Amino acid sequence: MPPIPVVFGLIAFAGVFLFFLGISQMRRAAGGAEDFQARLAAYGVTTAGAAALPQTAGFRDSLNRLFQPAADRVGRGDAKKGKPSVAEQLQRADLKLRPSEYFMIQIGTGLLVGLIGYWRWGLVFALLFFAGYLIPGFYVKYRVSQRLKKFNSQLGDTLTLLSNALKAGYSFAQAIDTVAKNAVAPIGDEFGRAVREMNLGGSPDEALSNITKRIASADFDLVATAYSIHRTVGGNLAEILDNIAYTIRERVRIKGEIQTLTAQARASGSIITALPILLAVFMFFVTPTYFQPMFSSIIGWILIAIGAFMIFIGNLIIRRIVAIEV
């Protein structure tokens, strides 16, 4: 029979989780109208139907004010070291979340993992809470990397489309609008946002610079730099874009060849890293008494720490060996 506080803790966490899940669903339902009204209010425009909007915004704003100070302290980036803030990471991952909401998800995940581990196996709650707290961060980094990879893979064809539009007599702004209408996500979404920024009075330079900040693509930075130079010294922009497109395609091709040649080393590193961990988890569930000496003495904890550290160092060395920059 689990302890009474643990049972009440699980019940409380389930209630909090369902509560925020409901808030998230209401936000999806009301987000479009709410954002539209906010944009109108920014320009001093009011509508008669504003009072009919769902009243979830005020409550969500209250939650945001409650968690925002802690989220700002935890999620503040370091501009000197090039570390993006939490808001920038969520933007790059294309997650429609506020930093405070992301912080609440981290806390909830940490509590869930910590309580389940403590209630089921009697493990250290603080350690499992820290591990659960980091899970959303790994997911965000995975989303960012996948979105960047997809963006870079589409960039060569997009630049060709942009160049052809310029050759057809379109202005650069009209060419960007053509790309936004014909390209697929994520590059279509980013160019569509650039079109909206230019329609609100922004320059193409600023729009391209903002795409570079949101995506953090070294390939697209070439495009933004080339256009900035073209605006200053002139030249044939369509030809410049064709050359950049060719360079990007060659870089993608070489990266693909490198990925193929290093596939065996990367697979070996993943298997060598995962094998002792999976074997330990399997033995822990099949024969719990097998690991009891490791968890019941300080020497066992030291050996576990040394083993985990050596696995981490080995995986890091393999990753550095196969990480070939192009």
Secondary structure, DSSP 4 states (H G I P E B T S, - for coil): ---HHHHHHHHHHHHHHHHHHHHHHHHHHHHHHHHHHHHHHHTT---GGGGGS-THHHHHHHHHHHHHHHHHHHH--BTTTTBPPHHHHHHHTT----HHHHHHHHHHHHHHHHHHHHHHH---HHHHHHHHHHHHHHHHHHHHHHHHHHHHHHHHHHHHHHHHHHHTT--HHHHHHHHHHHPPTTHHHHHHHHHHHHHTT--HHHHHHHHHHHH--HHHHHHHHHHHHHHHH---HHHHHHHHHHHHHHHHHHHHHHHHHTHHHHHHHHHHHHHHHHHHHHHHHH-GGGSHHHHSSHHHHHHHHHHHHHHHHHHHHHHHHH----
